[in-house]
Amino acid sequence: MRRILLLGCALVLSLGLTEAQVFSNKPVGEKQKRVIDSVKMAEYPYALPILGDKAAGAGFELPYSAGVSVQYFGQQSDIIIENIMIGFNGGQMYDVDELIRFNKAVASAGAITVRPDIWLLPFLNIYGILGKSQASTDIGFGLWLPDGDNNFTEVLTAGSTVEFNATTFGLGMTPTIGIGGGFMALDMNVAWTDVPQLAKPAKTFVFGPRFGKNFRLKDEKAVTVWVGGFRVHLSSETNGSIPLSDVFPDGSLGGRIDDGIEKVESAQIKVDTWWDGLSPVEQNNPINKAKYSKANDILERASNILVAADGAVSTIESSTVQYSMDKRPADMWNFIVGGQYQFSKHFMVRGEGGFLGSRTQVIAGVQYRFGL
């Protein structure tokens, strides 16, 4: 269960890695004619972006071609965990989806990220990501057993919270275009979150379209506002193996197995009692046959899992648990709104909030830009 908590946290650790809003802008209109003429006449002094001199000659205002930003983000997200299978000591794997049901799985994180970037082309920014995070996952689940007539009863509830640190690294790009102070940016990145307790980093892909408007103030000052969406895709399949002693460090597994066997036996009696109480005609009903078969299948799996776990108890220090599962965010998309204040073309600050659905996030950061 500890690995499930860690994997859940990996989801939120790379979600706030978005770009600050700078873009190549083409002024339009009679009021901007002086700006347009000055941009066309000025010699472009930097090597990047590629074709920067031609873009400037066409009347586009270009941001400084390189920059570094530092951002803080906090986030909370619901996750869905399903298709769980477990086994012991390399033996048979058992499907526990209908036996174990999650009523809560919430991952939270706070992180500081650093993002260096360059404008490779006038309308294409590429960047790297490096972040350090503190995260936690709060999870609640129950053990459900059938008691006949397709009814299930929760016979055991449990919950746990795990906290840990992690490192995130990744790469991204942002195609963008601006005309007359309005802009469209299509931010996308792939990131890997390295949790020391996991065998390999968890991979996420983020896509964040934004649409906004830049308002010029005196000198080089400006205010930018935007709205957009935020979509997260998490690599869903995860499998691995962990020591059994890590799952039950308090040594309580033996007592829990005995209690579980008693509950399975009690549930089997209820199922058999229900079945025996049906008339021959009712027992031949395909629906009742399916209910009875399903209940017996679930109870047989529960019994087999408990027997396999009981066999591992005697050698718990050397025993292992194998697992596989699928995980995904409860909501792929949420809505974002943000703003940025530019003190000069070198220095700017920004803030952004994400909400709607089961994911909320807040981002605050500073950026410094320079020419290359």
C-alpha positions as CSV (number, residue, x, y, z in Angstrom):
1,M,0.0,0.0,0.0
2,R,2.9,2.4,0.6
3,R,4.0,2.1,-3.0
4,I,0.4,3.1,-4.1
5,L,0.7,6.2,-2.0
6,L,4.1,7.1,-3.5
7,L,2.8,6.5,-7.0
8,G,-0.1,8.8,-6.3
9,C,2.1,11.6,-5.2
10,A,4.2,11.2,-8.4
11,L,1.2,12.5,-10.3
12,V,1.2,16.0,-8.8
13,L,4.9,16.6,-8.7
14,S,5.2,17.7,-12.3
15,L,2.0,19.5,-12.9
16,G,3.0,23.0,-12.1
17,L,5.9,23.2,-14.5
18,T,4.5,25.8,-16.9
19,E,6.1,28.6,-18.7
20,A,6.1,32.4,-18.0
21,Q,4.1,34.3,-20.7
22,V,6.6,35.9,-23.0
23,F,6.0,35.8,-26.8
24,S,6.9,37.3,-30.1
25,N,4.4,40.1,-30.7
26,K,3.5,41.9,-33.9
27,P,2.1,45.4,-33.2
28,V,-0.8,46.4,-35.4
29,G,-2.7,49.6,-36.0
30,E,-2.0,53.2,-36.6
31,K,-1.3,53.9,-32.9
32,Q,1.6,51.3,-33.0
33,K,3.1,52.6,-36.3
34,R,6.1,54.2,-34.6
35,V,6.8,51.0,-32.7
36,I,6.5,48.9,-35.9
37,D,8.9,51.2,-37.7
38,S,11.4,51.2,-34.9
39,V,11.4,47.4,-34.7
40,K,11.9,47.1,-38.5
41,M,14.7,49.5,-38.6
42,A,16.6,48.2,-35.6
43,E,19.4,45.7,-36.3
44,Y,18.8,42.4,-34.4
45,P,21.9,41.9,-32.3
46,Y,21.5,38.2,-31.1
47,A,22.2,34.8,-32.5
48,L,19.0,33.4,-31.2
49,P,16.3,32.8,-32.2
50,I,17.1,31.4,-35.6
51,L,15.6,33.8,-38.2
52,G,15.3,36.4,-35.5
53,D,16.6,39.1,-37.8
54,K,14.0,38.3,-40.4
55,A,11.2,38.2,-37.8
56,A,12.3,41.6,-36.6
57,G,12.5,42.9,-40.1
58,A,8.9,41.8,-40.6
59,G,7.8,43.9,-37.7
60,F,7.7,41.4,-34.8
61,E,8.9,42.4,-31.3
62,L,11.0,39.6,-29.9
63,P,11.6,38.9,-26.2
64,Y,15.2,38.3,-25.1
65,S,16.3,35.0,-26.5
66,A,17.3,33.3,-23.2
67,G,15.9,33.2,-19.7
68,V,15.7,31.5,-16.4
69,S,12.6,31.3,-14.1
70,V,12.1,30.1,-10.5
71,Q,8.6,29.0,-9.6
72,Y,6.8,27.8,-6.6
73,F,3.7,25.6,-7.0
74,G,1.2,24.0,-4.7
75,Q,-1.3,21.4,-5.9
76,Q,-3.9,18.9,-4.8
77,S,-5.4,16.3,-7.0
78,D,-7.6,13.3,-6.8
79,I,-6.3,10.1,-8.4
80,I,-8.0,6.9,-9.5
81,I,-6.3,3.6,-8.8
82,E,-7.6,0.4,-10.5
83,N,-6.7,-3.0,-12.0
84,I,-4.7,-3.9,-8.9
85,M,-3.1,-7.3,-8.8
86,I,-0.8,-8.7,-6.1
87,G,1.2,-11.8,-5.5
88,F,3.8,-13.2,-3.0
89,N,7.3,-14.4,-3.5
90,G,7.0,-14.5,-7.3
91,G,4.0,-16.7,-7.2
92,Q,0.5,-16.4,-8.8
93,M,-0.8,-12.8,-9.2
94,Y,-4.4,-12.2,-7.9
95,D,-6.9,-9.6,-9.1
96,V,-8.1,-7.6,-6.0
97,D,-10.1,-4.9,-7.8
98,E,-13.5,-6.0,-6.4
99,L,-12.1,-6.9,-3.0
100,I,-10.3,-3.6,-2.3
101,R,-12.2,-0.4,-3.0
102,F,-10.7,3.1,-2.6
103,N,-12.9,5.8,-1.1
104,K,-10.2,8.4,-1.0
105,A,-6.9,9.0,-2.9
106,V,-5.7,12.6,-2.7
107,A,-2.2,13.6,-3.6
108,S,-0.7,17.0,-2.5
109,A,2.6,18.6,-3.2
110,G,4.6,21.8,-2.9
111,A,7.7,22.4,-5.0
112,I,10.3,24.8,-6.2
113,T,11.3,24.5,-9.8
114,V,14.0,26.1,-12.0
115,R,13.4,26.4,-15.7
116,P,16.1,27.6,-18.1
117,D,14.8,28.4,-21.6
118,I,15.8,29.7,-25.1
119,W,13.9,30.8,-28.1
120,L,15.0,28.4,-30.8
121,L,12.7,30.0,-33.4
122,P,10.8,33.3,-33.2
123,F,7.7,31.4,-32.3
124,L,9.1,28.3,-30.6
125,N,10.5,28.3,-27.0
126,I,12.2,25.2,-25.6
127,Y,13.1,24.7,-21.9
128,G,14.4,22.3,-19.3
129,I,12.8,21.6,-15.9
130,L,14.4,20.8,-12.5
131,G,12.4,20.7,-9.3
132,K,12.6,19.6,-5.7
133,S,9.3,18.7,-4.0
134,Q,7.7,17.8,-0.7
135,A,4.6,15.7,-1.2
136,S,2.0,13.5,0.6
137,T,-0.8,11.2,-0.3
138,D,-3.9,10.6,1.9
139,I,-5.6,7.4,1.0
140,G,-8.6,5.4,2.4
141,F,-9.7,2.0,1.3
142,G,-11.9,-0.9,2.4
143,L,-12.2,-4.7,2.0
144,W,-15.5,-5.7,0.5
145,L,-16.9,-9.2,0.5
146,P,-20.2,-10.6,-1.0
147,D,-23.0,-11.8,1.2
148,G,-25.4,-13.2,-1.4
149,D,-27.8,-11.8,-3.9
150,N,-25.0,-9.6,-5.4
151,N,-24.7,-7.5,-2.2
152,F,-21.3,-6.5,-0.9
153,T,-20.4,-5.6,2.7
154,E,-17.4,-3.6,3.8
155,V,-15.8,-5.8,6.4
156,L,-12.6,-3.7,7.0
157,T,-11.6,-0.1,6.5
158,A,-8.1,1.4,6.6
159,G,-6.3,4.5,5.6
160,S,-2.8,5.9,5.5
161,T,-0.8,9.0,4.7
162,V,2.8,9.0,3.5
163,E,5.1,12.0,3.1
164,F,8.3,12.1,1.2
165,N,10.7,14.2,-1.0
166,A,11.2,13.8,-4.7
167,T,13.1,15.3,-7.7
168,T,11.5,16.2,-11.0
169,F,13.3,16.8,-14.3
170,G,12.0,17.2,-17.8
171,L,11.9,19.0,-21.1
172,G,9.2,21.1,-22.8
173,M,8.4,23.4,-25.7
174,T,5.9,26.2,-26.3
175,P,4.8,27.2,-29.8
176,T,3.4,30.7,-29.5
177,I,2.3,33.6,-31.5
178,G,1.2,37.2,-30.7
179,I,-0.5,39.8,-32.8
180,G,-1.5,43.3,-31.5
181,G,-0.8,42.3,-27.9
182,G,-3.0,39.2,-28.0
183,F,-1.3,35.8,-27.9
184,M,-1.9,32.1,-28.1
185,A,0.6,29.7,-26.4
186,L,0.5,25.9,-26.5
187,D,2.7,24.8,-23.6
188,M,3.6,21.1,-23.4
189,N,6.2,19.2,-21.5
190,V,7.2,15.7,-20.5
191,A,8.6,15.2,-17.0
192,W,10.0,12.4,-14.9
193,T,9.5,12.4,-11.1
194,D,12.2,10.4,-9.2
195,V,10.9,9.1,-5.9
196,P,13.8,7.3,-4.0
197,Q,11.4,4.5,-2.9
198,L,10.3,3.7,-6.5
199,A,12.2,1.5,-8.9
200,K,11.9,4.0,-11.8
201,P,10.7,7.6,-12.2
202,A,7.0,8.2,-12.9
203,K,6.4,9.9,-16.3
204,T,3.8,12.6,-17.0
205,F,2.8,14.7,-20.0
206,V,1.3,18.1,-19.6
207,F,-0.5,20.2,-22.2
208,G,-1.6,23.7,-21.4
209,P,-3.2,26.0,-24.1
210,R,-3.4,29.6,-23.0
211,F,-5.0,32.6,-24.6
212,G,-4.3,36.1,-23.4
213,K,-3.7,39.8,-23.9
214,N,-0.8,42.1,-23.2
215,F,-1.3,45.6,-22.0
216,R,1.7,48.0,-22.6
217,L,2.4,50.6,-19.9
218,K,5.1,53.2,-19.7
219,D,8.6,52.4,-20.8
220,E,9.0,48.6,-20.9
221,K,6.4,47.9,-18.3
222,A,3.4,45.7,-19.2
223,V,0.6,43.7,-17.7
224,T,-0.4,40.3,-19.2
225,V,-3.5,38.3,-18.4
226,W,-4.6,34.9,-19.7
227,V,-7.0,32.0,-19.5
228,G,-6.7,28.5,-20.6
229,G,-6.8,24.8,-19.9
230,F,-4.5,22.3,-18.2
231,R,-4.4,18.6,-19.3
232,V,-2.4,15.9,-17.5
233,H,-1.5,12.4,-18.8
234,L,0.2,10.0,-16.4
235,S,1.9,6.8,-17.5
236,S,-0.7,4.5,-16.1
237,E,0.8,1.0,-15.8
238,T,3.1,0.4,-12.8
239,N,4.5,-2.9,-11.5
240,G,7.2,-3.9,-9.2
241,S,8.2,-5.8,-6.0
242,I,8.7,-4.7,-2.4
243,P,9.7,-6.5,0.8
244,L,6.7,-7.7,2.8
245,S,8.2,-6.3,5.9
246,D,7.9,-2.8,4.4
247,V,4.1,-3.2,4.0
248,F,3.6,-4.4,7.6
249,P,6.5,-3.0,9.6
250,D,4.6,-3.4,12.9
251,G,4.4,-7.2,12.4
252,S,0.6,-7.3,12.5
253,L,0.2,-9.3,9.3
254,G,-0.4,-12.6,11.0
255,G,-3.3,-11.3,13.1
256,R,-4.9,-9.6,10.1
257,I,-4.7,-12.8,8.1
258,D,-6.5,-14.7,10.8
259,D,-9.2,-12.0,11.0
260,G,-9.6,-12.0,7.2
261,I,-10.0,-15.8,7.0
262,E,-12.8,-15.6,9.6
263,K,-14.6,-12.8,7.6
264,V,-14.3,-14.8,4.4
265,E,-15.7,-17.9,6.0
266,S,-18.6,-15.8,7.4
267,A,-19.3,-14.3,4.0
268,Q,-19.2,-17.8,2.4
269,I,-21.9,-19.0,4.9
270,K,-24.1,-16.0,4.0
271,V,-23.7,-16.7,0.3
272,D,-24.5,-20.4,0.7
273,T,-27.5,-19.6,2.9
274,W,-28.9,-17.3,0.3
275,W,-28.4,-19.8,-2.4
276,D,-29.9,-22.7,-0.4
277,G,-32.9,-20.5,0.3
278,L,-33.8,-20.2,-3.3
279,S,-36.3,-22.6,-5.0
280,P,-35.1,-24.9,-7.8
281,V,-36.7,-22.5,-10.3
282,E,-34.9,-19.5,-8.8
283,Q,-31.6,-21.4,-8.8
284,N,-32.0,-22.1,-12.5
285,N,-32.5,-18.4,-13.2
286,P,-29.4,-17.3,-15.2
287,I,-29.2,-14.1,-13.2
288,N,-29.1,-15.9,-9.8
289,K,-26.6,-18.4,-11.2
290,A,-24.3,-15.5,-12.3
291,K,-24.6,-13.8,-8.8
292,Y,-23.7,-17.1,-7.1
293,S,-20.8,-17.8,-9.4
294,K,-19.4,-14.3,-9.0
295,A,-19.7,-14.3,-5.2
296,N,-17.9,-17.7,-5.1
297,D,-15.2,-16.5,-7.4
298,I,-14.5,-13.4,-5.3
299,L,-14.5,-15.4,-2.1
300,E,-12.2,-18.0,-3.6
301,R,-9.7,-15.3,-4.7
302,A,-9.9,-13.7,-1.2
303,S,-9.2,-17.1,0.4
304,N,-6.3,-17.8,-2.0
305,I,-4.7,-14.4,-1.3
306,L,-4.9,-15.0,2.4
307,V,-3.5,-18.4,2.2
308,A,-0.6,-17.2,0.0
309,A,0.0,-14.3,2.5
310,D,-0.1,-16.7,5.4
311,G,2.6,-18.8,3.8
312,A,4.8,-15.7,3.5
313,V,4.4,-14.7,7.2
314,S,6.8,-17.3,8.5
315,T,9.5,-15.8,6.4
316,I,8.4,-12.2,6.4
317,E,11.9,-10.8,6.6
318,S,12.8,-12.4,3.2
319,S,9.3,-12.5,1.6
320,T,8.3,-10.1,-1.2
321,V,5.0,-8.7,-2.5
322,Q,4.6,-8.3,-6.3
323,Y,2.1,-5.7,-7.5
324,S,0.8,-4.2,-10.7
325,M,-1.8,-1.4,-11.1
326,D,-3.2,1.4,-13.3
327,K,-3.4,4.9,-12.1
328,R,-4.8,8.1,-13.6
329,P,-6.0,11.6,-12.5
330,A,-9.7,11.8,-11.6
331,D,-10.0,14.7,-14.1
332,M,-7.7,15.1,-17.1
333,W,-8.5,18.8,-17.5
334,N,-9.0,21.8,-15.3
335,F,-9.4,25.6,-16.0
336,I,-6.6,28.1,-15.4
337,V,-6.4,31.9,-15.1
338,G,-3.2,33.9,-14.6
339,G,-1.4,37.2,-14.9
340,Q,2.1,38.6,-15.2
341,Y,3.7,42.0,-14.5
342,Q,6.7,42.9,-16.6
343,F,9.0,45.5,-14.9
344,S,11.2,45.4,-18.0
345,K,12.1,43.1,-20.8
346,H,14.6,41.6,-18.4
347,F,12.5,41.0,-15.3
348,M,8.9,39.8,-14.7
349,V,6.7,38.1,-12.0
350,R,3.7,35.9,-12.5
351,G,0.9,34.1,-10.8
352,E,-1.6,31.5,-11.9
353,G,-4.4,29.5,-10.4
354,G,-6.1,26.3,-11.6
355,F,-9.5,25.1,-10.5
356,L,-12.7,23.2,-11.5
357,G,-12.8,19.5,-11.4
358,S,-10.9,17.6,-8.7
359,R,-7.5,19.3,-9.2
360,T,-6.5,22.7,-7.8
361,Q,-3.2,24.4,-8.2
362,V,-1.4,27.7,-7.6
363,I,1.8,29.0,-9.2
364,A,4.0,32.0,-8.4
365,G,7.3,32.8,-10.0
366,V,9.9,35.2,-11.2
367,Q,11.8,35.3,-14.5
368,Y,14.9,37.0,-15.8
369,R,15.7,37.2,-19.5
370,F,18.8,38.1,-21.5
371,G,20.0,38.0,-25.1
372,L,22.1,35.3,-26.6
